[in-house]
Amino acid sequence: VSNIAQITIAVNGVNDVPVVTVESATVSVNEEFTLVFSAGNGNRITLADPDAGSSLLELTLSVNSGTLTLSGTTGITFLEGVNSYASMKIRGSLTALQAAVDGLSYTGVTDFDGNDSLSITLNDAGNVGSGGAKEDSSKNITITVNAVNDAPDLSAVSINPTFTEGGLPRYLFDKVAILTSETGENLIEFKLTVEDLA
């Protein structure tokens, strides 16, 4: 004769930490051009959470010297900021958030060159399991914006004077302005050509 005892074991779910993965921690783009984050460009941003399911997560994106534009906003709610802005906090399912950052684009502010940083934080809002909200806030991508030489700007108002052979000289232009586009830039040459004088 034997006795069989049955014991019920309850396994309580513990909230798992979401994970942000970046293919490249350092990227570059030319001044005033647009950088796109995608698998095809070798710099994809991947979001993961093993126990999120269809629950809503929160994603925070920010840069210091540019604007960020999501590839789409379907299923996305903006909690802070707006699209095409320096920073934003958005909410959506993992699928919706991933679709939004697949093709995320960065454009530096006008005439900015140097290093910028894209900060990424994914928070699961504690929807599943015990342990409260968990987040991955350790992902930063360094964006090097390469300087591009911009042409100087010349503006003037044409006077269209009438000349008399052997007469007094006349002004050709009024309100002439020559401006450099780059900080610390100096002009080294100015050339004026007058044609069809015969």
PyMOL CGO cylinders between C-alpha atoms (Angstrom):
from pymol import cmd
from pymol.cgo import CYLINDER

trace = [
    CYLINDER, 0.00, 0.00, 0.00, 1.38, 3.41, -0.92, 0.3, 1, 1, 1, 1, 1, 1,
    CYLINDER, 1.38, 3.41, -0.92, 0.21, 6.92, -0.36, 0.3, 1, 1, 1, 1, 1, 1,
    CYLINDER, 0.21, 6.92, -0.36, 0.53, 9.51, -3.11, 0.3, 1, 1, 1, 1, 1, 1,
    CYLINDER, 0.53, 9.51, -3.11, 0.57, 13.13, -2.15, 0.3, 1, 1, 1, 1, 1, 1,
    CYLINDER, 0.57, 13.13, -2.15, -0.08, 15.87, -4.70, 0.3, 1, 1, 1, 1, 1, 1,
    CYLINDER, -0.08, 15.87, -4.70, 1.32, 19.34, -4.20, 0.3, 1, 1, 1, 1, 1, 1,
    CYLINDER, 1.32, 19.34, -4.20, 0.19, 22.28, -6.27, 0.3, 1, 1, 1, 1, 1, 1,
    CYLINDER, 0.19, 22.28, -6.27, 2.99, 24.69, -7.06, 0.3, 1, 1, 1, 1, 1, 1,
    CYLINDER, 2.99, 24.69, -7.06, 2.02, 28.21, -8.07, 0.3, 1, 1, 1, 1, 1, 1,
    CYLINDER, 2.02, 28.21, -8.07, 4.66, 29.99, -10.11, 0.3, 1, 1, 1, 1, 1, 1,
    CYLINDER, 4.66, 29.99, -10.11, 4.18, 33.74, -9.82, 0.3, 1, 1, 1, 1, 1, 1,
    CYLINDER, 4.18, 33.74, -9.82, 5.14, 35.85, -12.79, 0.3, 1, 1, 1, 1, 1, 1,
    CYLINDER, 5.14, 35.85, -12.79, 7.96, 38.33, -12.30, 0.3, 1, 1, 1, 1, 1, 1,
    CYLINDER, 7.96, 38.33, -12.30, 8.19, 41.33, -14.59, 0.3, 1, 1, 1, 1, 1, 1,
    CYLINDER, 8.19, 41.33, -14.59, 11.07, 41.03, -17.04, 0.3, 1, 1, 1, 1, 1, 1,
    CYLINDER, 11.07, 41.03, -17.04, 13.17, 44.02, -18.05, 0.3, 1, 1, 1, 1, 1, 1,
    CYLINDER, 13.17, 44.02, -18.05, 12.60, 45.38, -21.59, 0.3, 1, 1, 1, 1, 1, 1,
    CYLINDER, 12.60, 45.38, -21.59, 15.69, 45.62, -23.77, 0.3, 1, 1, 1, 1, 1, 1,
    CYLINDER, 15.69, 45.62, -23.77, 16.83, 48.16, -26.33, 0.3, 1, 1, 1, 1, 1, 1,
    CYLINDER, 16.83, 48.16, -26.33, 19.45, 46.98, -28.83, 0.3, 1, 1, 1, 1, 1, 1,
    CYLINDER, 19.45, 46.98, -28.83, 21.31, 49.23, -31.27, 0.3, 1, 1, 1, 1, 1, 1,
    CYLINDER, 21.31, 49.23, -31.27, 23.28, 47.88, -34.20, 0.3, 1, 1, 1, 1, 1, 1,
    CYLINDER, 23.28, 47.88, -34.20, 25.75, 50.75, -34.08, 0.3, 1, 1, 1, 1, 1, 1,
    CYLINDER, 25.75, 50.75, -34.08, 26.54, 52.91, -31.05, 0.3, 1, 1, 1, 1, 1, 1,
    CYLINDER, 26.54, 52.91, -31.05, 28.30, 55.49, -33.24, 0.3, 1, 1, 1, 1, 1, 1,
    CYLINDER, 28.30, 55.49, -33.24, 26.89, 56.88, -36.50, 0.3, 1, 1, 1, 1, 1, 1,
    CYLINDER, 26.89, 56.88, -36.50, 27.61, 59.86, -38.71, 0.3, 1, 1, 1, 1, 1, 1,
    CYLINDER, 27.61, 59.86, -38.71, 25.83, 62.17, -41.14, 0.3, 1, 1, 1, 1, 1, 1,
    CYLINDER, 25.83, 62.17, -41.14, 26.76, 65.31, -43.07, 0.3, 1, 1, 1, 1, 1, 1,
    CYLINDER, 26.76, 65.31, -43.07, 25.57, 68.68, -41.81, 0.3, 1, 1, 1, 1, 1, 1,
    CYLINDER, 25.57, 68.68, -41.81, 21.93, 69.45, -42.76, 0.3, 1, 1, 1, 1, 1, 1,
    CYLINDER, 21.93, 69.45, -42.76, 21.40, 65.97, -44.18, 0.3, 1, 1, 1, 1, 1, 1,
    CYLINDER, 21.40, 65.97, -44.18, 19.01, 63.38, -42.72, 0.3, 1, 1, 1, 1, 1, 1,
    CYLINDER, 19.01, 63.38, -42.72, 20.18, 60.22, -40.96, 0.3, 1, 1, 1, 1, 1, 1,
    CYLINDER, 20.18, 60.22, -40.96, 17.77, 57.26, -41.06, 0.3, 1, 1, 1, 1, 1, 1,
    CYLINDER, 17.77, 57.26, -41.06, 17.95, 54.41, -38.55, 0.3, 1, 1, 1, 1, 1, 1,
    CYLINDER, 17.95, 54.41, -38.55, 17.10, 51.13, -40.27, 0.3, 1, 1, 1, 1, 1, 1,
    CYLINDER, 17.10, 51.13, -40.27, 18.29, 47.57, -40.83, 0.3, 1, 1, 1, 1, 1, 1,
    CYLINDER, 18.29, 47.57, -40.83, 19.27, 48.49, -44.38, 0.3, 1, 1, 1, 1, 1, 1,
    CYLINDER, 19.27, 48.49, -44.38, 21.57, 51.23, -43.08, 0.3, 1, 1, 1, 1, 1, 1,
    CYLINDER, 21.57, 51.23, -43.08, 23.14, 48.93, -40.49, 0.3, 1, 1, 1, 1, 1, 1,
    CYLINDER, 23.14, 48.93, -40.49, 22.01, 51.07, -37.54, 0.3, 1, 1, 1, 1, 1, 1,
    CYLINDER, 22.01, 51.07, -37.54, 18.60, 49.60, -36.63, 0.3, 1, 1, 1, 1, 1, 1,
    CYLINDER, 18.60, 49.60, -36.63, 17.10, 50.20, -33.18, 0.3, 1, 1, 1, 1, 1, 1,
    CYLINDER, 17.10, 50.20, -33.18, 15.42, 47.06, -31.84, 0.3, 1, 1, 1, 1, 1, 1,
    CYLINDER, 15.42, 47.06, -31.84, 12.95, 46.98, -28.94, 0.3, 1, 1, 1, 1, 1, 1,
    CYLINDER, 12.95, 46.98, -28.94, 12.18, 43.80, -27.01, 0.3, 1, 1, 1, 1, 1, 1,
    CYLINDER, 12.18, 43.80, -27.01, 10.23, 42.68, -23.93, 0.3, 1, 1, 1, 1, 1, 1,
    CYLINDER, 10.23, 42.68, -23.93, 9.74, 38.92, -23.35, 0.3, 1, 1, 1, 1, 1, 1,
    CYLINDER, 9.74, 38.92, -23.35, 6.54, 39.30, -21.34, 0.3, 1, 1, 1, 1, 1, 1,
    CYLINDER, 6.54, 39.30, -21.34, 4.95, 42.44, -22.78, 0.3, 1, 1, 1, 1, 1, 1,
    CYLINDER, 4.95, 42.44, -22.78, 2.49, 40.74, -25.08, 0.3, 1, 1, 1, 1, 1, 1,
    CYLINDER, 2.49, 40.74, -25.08, -0.03, 43.34, -26.26, 0.3, 1, 1, 1, 1, 1, 1,
    CYLINDER, -0.03, 43.34, -26.26, 0.51, 45.57, -23.21, 0.3, 1, 1, 1, 1, 1, 1,
    CYLINDER, 0.51, 45.57, -23.21, 1.40, 49.22, -23.71, 0.3, 1, 1, 1, 1, 1, 1,
    CYLINDER, 1.40, 49.22, -23.71, 4.98, 50.36, -23.16, 0.3, 1, 1, 1, 1, 1, 1,
    CYLINDER, 4.98, 50.36, -23.16, 6.53, 53.82, -23.04, 0.3, 1, 1, 1, 1, 1, 1,
    CYLINDER, 6.53, 53.82, -23.04, 9.45, 54.92, -25.19, 0.3, 1, 1, 1, 1, 1, 1,
    CYLINDER, 9.45, 54.92, -25.19, 11.43, 58.13, -24.66, 0.3, 1, 1, 1, 1, 1, 1,
    CYLINDER, 11.43, 58.13, -24.66, 13.69, 59.52, -27.40, 0.3, 1, 1, 1, 1, 1, 1,
    CYLINDER, 13.69, 59.52, -27.40, 15.77, 62.70, -27.22, 0.3, 1, 1, 1, 1, 1, 1,
    CYLINDER, 15.77, 62.70, -27.22, 18.65, 64.55, -28.89, 0.3, 1, 1, 1, 1, 1, 1,
    CYLINDER, 18.65, 64.55, -28.89, 20.35, 67.83, -28.07, 0.3, 1, 1, 1, 1, 1, 1,
    CYLINDER, 20.35, 67.83, -28.07, 20.99, 69.53, -31.40, 0.3, 1, 1, 1, 1, 1, 1,
    CYLINDER, 20.99, 69.53, -31.40, 18.47, 68.21, -33.89, 0.3, 1, 1, 1, 1, 1, 1,
    CYLINDER, 18.47, 68.21, -33.89, 15.01, 66.82, -34.50, 0.3, 1, 1, 1, 1, 1, 1,
    CYLINDER, 15.01, 66.82, -34.50, 13.68, 63.26, -34.50, 0.3, 1, 1, 1, 1, 1, 1,
    CYLINDER, 13.68, 63.26, -34.50, 10.92, 62.06, -36.81, 0.3, 1, 1, 1, 1, 1, 1,
    CYLINDER, 10.92, 62.06, -36.81, 9.16, 58.72, -36.37, 0.3, 1, 1, 1, 1, 1, 1,
    CYLINDER, 9.16, 58.72, -36.37, 8.59, 56.66, -39.51, 0.3, 1, 1, 1, 1, 1, 1,
    CYLINDER, 8.59, 56.66, -39.51, 4.90, 56.41, -38.57, 0.3, 1, 1, 1, 1, 1, 1,
    CYLINDER, 4.90, 56.41, -38.57, 2.52, 57.06, -35.68, 0.3, 1, 1, 1, 1, 1, 1,
    CYLINDER, 2.52, 57.06, -35.68, -0.09, 54.30, -36.10, 0.3, 1, 1, 1, 1, 1, 1,
    CYLINDER, -0.09, 54.30, -36.10, -1.04, 52.99, -32.65, 0.3, 1, 1, 1, 1, 1, 1,
    CYLINDER, -1.04, 52.99, -32.65, 1.13, 55.65, -30.98, 0.3, 1, 1, 1, 1, 1, 1,
    CYLINDER, 1.13, 55.65, -30.98, 0.07, 58.15, -28.30, 0.3, 1, 1, 1, 1, 1, 1,
    CYLINDER, 0.07, 58.15, -28.30, 2.30, 61.14, -27.55, 0.3, 1, 1, 1, 1, 1, 1,
    CYLINDER, 2.30, 61.14, -27.55, 2.74, 61.66, -23.81, 0.3, 1, 1, 1, 1, 1, 1,
    CYLINDER, 2.74, 61.66, -23.81, 5.37, 64.39, -24.19, 0.3, 1, 1, 1, 1, 1, 1,
    CYLINDER, 5.37, 64.39, -24.19, 6.56, 66.36, -27.20, 0.3, 1, 1, 1, 1, 1, 1,
    CYLINDER, 6.56, 66.36, -27.20, 5.45, 65.90, -30.80, 0.3, 1, 1, 1, 1, 1, 1,
    CYLINDER, 5.45, 65.90, -30.80, 6.77, 64.21, -33.91, 0.3, 1, 1, 1, 1, 1, 1,
    CYLINDER, 6.77, 64.21, -33.91, 9.68, 65.99, -35.65, 0.3, 1, 1, 1, 1, 1, 1,
    CYLINDER, 9.68, 65.99, -35.65, 10.92, 67.45, -32.36, 0.3, 1, 1, 1, 1, 1, 1,
    CYLINDER, 10.92, 67.45, -32.36, 14.09, 67.17, -30.25, 0.3, 1, 1, 1, 1, 1, 1,
    CYLINDER, 14.09, 67.17, -30.25, 12.46, 64.92, -27.65, 0.3, 1, 1, 1, 1, 1, 1,
    CYLINDER, 12.46, 64.92, -27.65, 9.32, 62.86, -27.26, 0.3, 1, 1, 1, 1, 1, 1,
    CYLINDER, 9.32, 62.86, -27.26, 7.72, 60.30, -24.97, 0.3, 1, 1, 1, 1, 1, 1,
    CYLINDER, 7.72, 60.30, -24.97, 5.32, 57.94, -26.68, 0.3, 1, 1, 1, 1, 1, 1,
    CYLINDER, 5.32, 57.94, -26.68, 3.12, 55.01, -25.67, 0.3, 1, 1, 1, 1, 1, 1,
    CYLINDER, 3.12, 55.01, -25.67, 2.09, 51.99, -27.69, 0.3, 1, 1, 1, 1, 1, 1,
    CYLINDER, 2.09, 51.99, -27.69, 2.35, 48.23, -28.01, 0.3, 1, 1, 1, 1, 1, 1,
    CYLINDER, 2.35, 48.23, -28.01, 5.78, 46.75, -28.64, 0.3, 1, 1, 1, 1, 1, 1,
    CYLINDER, 5.78, 46.75, -28.64, 4.78, 46.16, -32.28, 0.3, 1, 1, 1, 1, 1, 1,
    CYLINDER, 4.78, 46.16, -32.28, 3.63, 49.77, -32.75, 0.3, 1, 1, 1, 1, 1, 1,
    CYLINDER, 3.63, 49.77, -32.75, 6.74, 51.21, -31.08, 0.3, 1, 1, 1, 1, 1, 1,
    CYLINDER, 6.74, 51.21, -31.08, 9.05, 49.04, -33.19, 0.3, 1, 1, 1, 1, 1, 1,
    CYLINDER, 9.05, 49.04, -33.19, 7.30, 50.14, -36.38, 0.3, 1, 1, 1, 1, 1, 1,
    CYLINDER, 7.30, 50.14, -36.38, 7.70, 53.78, -35.31, 0.3, 1, 1, 1, 1, 1, 1,
    CYLINDER, 7.70, 53.78, -35.31, 11.49, 53.51, -34.83, 0.3, 1, 1, 1, 1, 1, 1,
    CYLINDER, 11.49, 53.51, -34.83, 12.11, 51.39, -37.93, 0.3, 1, 1, 1, 1, 1, 1,
    CYLINDER, 12.11, 51.39, -37.93, 13.03, 54.32, -40.14, 0.3, 1, 1, 1, 1, 1, 1,
    CYLINDER, 13.03, 54.32, -40.14, 13.38, 56.89, -37.35, 0.3, 1, 1, 1, 1, 1, 1,
    CYLINDER, 13.38, 56.89, -37.35, 15.18, 59.90, -38.82, 0.3, 1, 1, 1, 1, 1, 1,
    CYLINDER, 15.18, 59.90, -38.82, 17.49, 62.53, -37.33, 0.3, 1, 1, 1, 1, 1, 1,
    CYLINDER, 17.49, 62.53, -37.33, 18.27, 65.97, -38.79, 0.3, 1, 1, 1, 1, 1, 1,
    CYLINDER, 18.27, 65.97, -38.79, 20.68, 68.36, -37.07, 0.3, 1, 1, 1, 1, 1, 1,
    CYLINDER, 20.68, 68.36, -37.07, 19.70, 71.99, -36.56, 0.3, 1, 1, 1, 1, 1, 1,
    CYLINDER, 19.70, 71.99, -36.56, 20.80, 74.43, -39.27, 0.3, 1, 1, 1, 1, 1, 1,
    CYLINDER, 20.80, 74.43, -39.27, 24.61, 74.86, -39.47, 0.3, 1, 1, 1, 1, 1, 1,
    CYLINDER, 24.61, 74.86, -39.47, 25.24, 72.45, -36.56, 0.3, 1, 1, 1, 1, 1, 1,
    CYLINDER, 25.24, 72.45, -36.56, 28.28, 70.21, -36.73, 0.3, 1, 1, 1, 1, 1, 1,
    CYLINDER, 28.28, 70.21, -36.73, 29.93, 68.16, -34.00, 0.3, 1, 1, 1, 1, 1, 1,
    CYLINDER, 29.93, 68.16, -34.00, 28.66, 65.39, -31.74, 0.3, 1, 1, 1, 1, 1, 1,
    CYLINDER, 28.66, 65.39, -31.74, 25.06, 64.87, -30.73, 0.3, 1, 1, 1, 1, 1, 1,
    CYLINDER, 25.06, 64.87, -30.73, 23.60, 62.02, -28.67, 0.3, 1, 1, 1, 1, 1, 1,
    CYLINDER, 23.60, 62.02, -28.67, 20.40, 60.05, -29.17, 0.3, 1, 1, 1, 1, 1, 1,
    CYLINDER, 20.40, 60.05, -29.17, 19.09, 58.84, -25.81, 0.3, 1, 1, 1, 1, 1, 1,
    CYLINDER, 19.09, 58.84, -25.81, 16.64, 55.90, -25.78, 0.3, 1, 1, 1, 1, 1, 1,
    CYLINDER, 16.64, 55.90, -25.78, 14.62, 54.66, -22.78, 0.3, 1, 1, 1, 1, 1, 1,
    CYLINDER, 14.62, 54.66, -22.78, 12.05, 51.83, -22.93, 0.3, 1, 1, 1, 1, 1, 1,
    CYLINDER, 12.05, 51.83, -22.93, 9.73, 51.41, -19.92, 0.3, 1, 1, 1, 1, 1, 1,
    CYLINDER, 9.73, 51.41, -19.92, 7.22, 48.54, -19.61, 0.3, 1, 1, 1, 1, 1, 1,
    CYLINDER, 7.22, 48.54, -19.61, 4.97, 50.41, -17.09, 0.3, 1, 1, 1, 1, 1, 1,
    CYLINDER, 4.97, 50.41, -17.09, 4.88, 47.28, -14.91, 0.3, 1, 1, 1, 1, 1, 1,
    CYLINDER, 4.88, 47.28, -14.91, 1.97, 45.76, -16.80, 0.3, 1, 1, 1, 1, 1, 1,
    CYLINDER, 1.97, 45.76, -16.80, 2.94, 42.10, -16.43, 0.3, 1, 1, 1, 1, 1, 1,
    CYLINDER, 2.94, 42.10, -16.43, 4.16, 40.22, -13.33, 0.3, 1, 1, 1, 1, 1, 1,
    CYLINDER, 4.16, 40.22, -13.33, 5.39, 41.46, -10.00, 0.3, 1, 1, 1, 1, 1, 1,
    CYLINDER, 5.39, 41.46, -10.00, 8.26, 43.82, -9.32, 0.3, 1, 1, 1, 1, 1, 1,
    CYLINDER, 8.26, 43.82, -9.32, 6.84, 47.06, -10.69, 0.3, 1, 1, 1, 1, 1, 1,
    CYLINDER, 6.84, 47.06, -10.69, 7.85, 48.95, -13.80, 0.3, 1, 1, 1, 1, 1, 1,
    CYLINDER, 7.85, 48.95, -13.80, 11.17, 48.04, -15.41, 0.3, 1, 1, 1, 1, 1, 1,
    CYLINDER, 11.17, 48.04, -15.41, 13.11, 49.98, -18.02, 0.3, 1, 1, 1, 1, 1, 1,
    CYLINDER, 13.11, 49.98, -18.02, 16.21, 49.94, -20.17, 0.3, 1, 1, 1, 1, 1, 1,
    CYLINDER, 16.21, 49.94, -20.17, 17.68, 53.43, -20.03, 0.3, 1, 1, 1, 1, 1, 1,
    CYLINDER, 17.68, 53.43, -20.03, 21.27, 52.64, -20.88, 0.3, 1, 1, 1, 1, 1, 1,
    CYLINDER, 21.27, 52.64, -20.88, 21.19, 53.10, -24.65, 0.3, 1, 1, 1, 1, 1, 1,
    CYLINDER, 21.19, 53.10, -24.65, 22.82, 56.17, -26.17, 0.3, 1, 1, 1, 1, 1, 1,
    CYLINDER, 22.82, 56.17, -26.17, 23.89, 56.55, -29.77, 0.3, 1, 1, 1, 1, 1, 1,
    CYLINDER, 23.89, 56.55, -29.77, 26.62, 59.07, -30.60, 0.3, 1, 1, 1, 1, 1, 1,
    CYLINDER, 26.62, 59.07, -30.60, 25.78, 60.98, -33.78, 0.3, 1, 1, 1, 1, 1, 1,
    CYLINDER, 25.78, 60.98, -33.78, 28.70, 62.74, -35.45, 0.3, 1, 1, 1, 1, 1, 1,
    CYLINDER, 28.70, 62.74, -35.45, 27.52, 65.55, -37.71, 0.3, 1, 1, 1, 1, 1, 1,
    CYLINDER, 27.52, 65.55, -37.71, 30.23, 66.30, -40.28, 0.3, 1, 1, 1, 1, 1, 1,
    CYLINDER, 30.23, 66.30, -40.28, 30.79, 69.94, -41.23, 0.3, 1, 1, 1, 1, 1, 1,
    CYLINDER, 30.79, 69.94, -41.23, 29.97, 70.89, -44.83, 0.3, 1, 1, 1, 1, 1, 1,
    CYLINDER, 29.97, 70.89, -44.83, 31.35, 74.10, -46.32, 0.3, 1, 1, 1, 1, 1, 1,
    CYLINDER, 31.35, 74.10, -46.32, 28.45, 76.43, -47.16, 0.3, 1, 1, 1, 1, 1, 1,
    CYLINDER, 28.45, 76.43, -47.16, 28.77, 79.07, -49.87, 0.3, 1, 1, 1, 1, 1, 1,
    CYLINDER, 28.77, 79.07, -49.87, 28.76, 82.73, -48.74, 0.3, 1, 1, 1, 1, 1, 1,
    CYLINDER, 28.76, 82.73, -48.74, 25.65, 84.77, -49.44, 0.3, 1, 1, 1, 1, 1, 1,
    CYLINDER, 25.65, 84.77, -49.44, 25.70, 87.82, -51.76, 0.3, 1, 1, 1, 1, 1, 1,
    CYLINDER, 25.70, 87.82, -51.76, 22.76, 90.18, -52.07, 0.3, 1, 1, 1, 1, 1, 1,
    CYLINDER, 22.76, 90.18, -52.07, 22.41, 93.53, -53.86, 0.3, 1, 1, 1, 1, 1, 1,
    CYLINDER, 22.41, 93.53, -53.86, 19.86, 95.80, -55.51, 0.3, 1, 1, 1, 1, 1, 1,
    CYLINDER, 19.86, 95.80, -55.51, 20.60, 96.60, -59.15, 0.3, 1, 1, 1, 1, 1, 1,
    CYLINDER, 20.60, 96.60, -59.15, 20.42, 100.31, -60.04, 0.3, 1, 1, 1, 1, 1, 1,
    CYLINDER, 20.42, 100.31, -60.04, 20.60, 99.88, -63.86, 0.3, 1, 1, 1, 1, 1, 1,
    CYLINDER, 20.60, 99.88, -63.86, 22.35, 103.23, -64.45, 0.3, 1, 1, 1, 1, 1, 1,
    CYLINDER, 22.35, 103.23, -64.45, 22.75, 105.07, -67.76, 0.3, 1, 1, 1, 1, 1, 1,
    CYLINDER, 22.75, 105.07, -67.76, 26.35, 105.75, -68.80, 0.3, 1, 1, 1, 1, 1, 1,
    CYLINDER, 26.35, 105.75, -68.80, 27.74, 108.55, -70.99, 0.3, 1, 1, 1, 1, 1, 1,
    CYLINDER, 27.74, 108.55, -70.99, 31.03, 107.93, -72.71, 0.3, 1, 1, 1, 1, 1, 1,
    CYLINDER, 31.03, 107.93, -72.71, 33.67, 109.98, -70.94, 0.3, 1, 1, 1, 1, 1, 1,
    CYLINDER, 33.67, 109.98, -70.94, 31.14, 110.93, -68.27, 0.3, 1, 1, 1, 1, 1, 1,
    CYLINDER, 31.14, 110.93, -68.27, 31.19, 110.47, -64.51, 0.3, 1, 1, 1, 1, 1, 1,
    CYLINDER, 31.19, 110.47, -64.51, 31.23, 107.00, -62.97, 0.3, 1, 1, 1, 1, 1, 1,
    CYLINDER, 31.23, 107.00, -62.97, 27.93, 105.58, -61.80, 0.3, 1, 1, 1, 1, 1, 1,
    CYLINDER, 27.93, 105.58, -61.80, 27.01, 103.10, -59.09, 0.3, 1, 1, 1, 1, 1, 1,
    CYLINDER, 27.01, 103.10, -59.09, 25.95, 99.69, -60.35, 0.3, 1, 1, 1, 1, 1, 1,
    CYLINDER, 25.95, 99.69, -60.35, 24.38, 98.36, -57.15, 0.3, 1, 1, 1, 1, 1, 1,
    CYLINDER, 24.38, 98.36, -57.15, 22.86, 99.53, -53.90, 0.3, 1, 1, 1, 1, 1, 1,
    CYLINDER, 22.86, 99.53, -53.90, 22.49, 97.76, -50.54, 0.3, 1, 1, 1, 1, 1, 1,
    CYLINDER, 22.49, 97.76, -50.54, 25.29, 95.30, -51.19, 0.3, 1, 1, 1, 1, 1, 1,
    CYLINDER, 25.29, 95.30, -51.19, 25.75, 92.64, -48.48, 0.3, 1, 1, 1, 1, 1, 1,
    CYLINDER, 25.75, 92.64, -48.48, 28.20, 89.74, -48.39, 0.3, 1, 1, 1, 1, 1, 1,
    CYLINDER, 28.20, 89.74, -48.39, 27.72, 87.31, -45.53, 0.3, 1, 1, 1, 1, 1, 1,
    CYLINDER, 27.72, 87.31, -45.53, 29.53, 84.14, -44.55, 0.3, 1, 1, 1, 1, 1, 1,
    CYLINDER, 29.53, 84.14, -44.55, 27.48, 81.08, -43.62, 0.3, 1, 1, 1, 1, 1, 1,
    CYLINDER, 27.48, 81.08, -43.62, 30.01, 79.49, -41.27, 0.3, 1, 1, 1, 1, 1, 1,
    CYLINDER, 30.01, 79.49, -41.27, 31.05, 80.76, -37.85, 0.3, 1, 1, 1, 1, 1, 1,
    CYLINDER, 31.05, 80.76, -37.85, 34.62, 82.08, -37.94, 0.3, 1, 1, 1, 1, 1, 1,
    CYLINDER, 34.62, 82.08, -37.94, 34.80, 81.99, -41.73, 0.3, 1, 1, 1, 1, 1, 1,
    CYLINDER, 34.80, 81.99, -41.73, 36.67, 84.75, -43.62, 0.3, 1, 1, 1, 1, 1, 1,
    CYLINDER, 36.67, 84.75, -43.62, 36.26, 85.76, -47.24, 0.3, 1, 1, 1, 1, 1, 1,
    CYLINDER, 36.26, 85.76, -47.24, 39.50, 85.68, -49.21, 0.3, 1, 1, 1, 1, 1, 1,
    CYLINDER, 39.50, 85.68, -49.21, 38.33, 86.82, -52.63, 0.3, 1, 1, 1, 1, 1, 1,
    CYLINDER, 38.33, 86.82, -52.63, 35.55, 88.84, -54.24, 0.3, 1, 1, 1, 1, 1, 1,
    CYLINDER, 35.55, 88.84, -54.24, 35.38, 89.07, -58.03, 0.3, 1, 1, 1, 1, 1, 1,
    CYLINDER, 35.38, 89.07, -58.03, 33.09, 91.38, -60.03, 0.3, 1, 1, 1, 1, 1, 1,
    CYLINDER, 33.09, 91.38, -60.03, 32.82, 91.00, -63.80, 0.3, 1, 1, 1, 1, 1, 1,
    CYLINDER, 32.82, 91.00, -63.80, 31.12, 93.60, -66.02, 0.3, 1, 1, 1, 1, 1, 1,
    CYLINDER, 31.12, 93.60, -66.02, 30.25, 92.49, -69.55, 0.3, 1, 1, 1, 1, 1, 1,
    CYLINDER, 30.25, 92.49, -69.55, 28.69, 93.89, -72.75, 0.3, 1, 1, 1, 1, 1, 1,
    CYLINDER, 28.69, 93.89, -72.75, 30.16, 97.38, -72.34, 0.3, 1, 1, 1, 1, 1, 1,
    CYLINDER, 30.16, 97.38, -72.34, 30.75, 97.87, -76.06, 0.3, 1, 1, 1, 1, 1, 1,
]
cmd.load_cgo(trace, "trace")
